């Protein structure tokens, strides 16, 4: 039996689009420097890379769990 998709039968195609938004955080400089040191010790280039990777992994988790992230 072939897979049946009601949207395809109506000539409609679903397209998933991941939207990127830049968010700016304001934190005390000494806290930033302490966290950045810790992040770099774990192999990340900087805090932004760490946050981006964490969010990507969270979104992938939600997608694989059949949950829809509310962005």
N, C-alpha and C positions, 0 to 999 in steps of 0.2 A: 504494500500500500504506500502510495506516495505521500510525502508531507504536504499538508494543506494549510495554506496561510490565507485567511480571509482578505487581508489587505492586498495581497498579490492578485487574488481573483478579481478585485475591483480596480486593477491597474494602479494601485497605490504602493509606493515603496517607502519603508521607514528608513530614515537616516538619523543616526546618532551624531550629535555634534558636541564636542567638549569645548566649553567657553573658558577662556583664560581671563582672569581679572587680577590686576595688581593691587595689593593691599599694603598699606604703609603702617608699621607699628612704631610707636614712640616709646623707648625704654631708656632708663638711666644708663649712661655710658659705661660705668663700671660693671653693671649687670651684663650688658651687651658683650663687653670684652671677655668676661668670665665664661659666658655661654659659648661665645665663638671659639675660645680656646678648647673647650670640651668637645664641641662639634668637630673641630679640625682634628682632634686626637682620635676621633672615630672615623677618619678618612673622608670627611666631606670638605669641599672647598671653602664654604662659608655657611652662615646661618640660612641664607635664602635657599641654597641648594638643599639643605637639610629639610626645611619646611616644605619645599616643592616635592621632594621625594616622599616625605611622610604623607602629604595630601594625595599624591598619585597612588600610593599603596592603599590608602584608605578608600579612595574611589574604586580601585580595582577590587578590593574586598567587598564593597557594597555591590558592585556589578556581578561578582561571582556568587554572591549570596542572594541574588535575585531581588535586591533592595534597590530602590531608586534614590540616589543622593539628592537632597534638597539644596540646590545652590542658588 
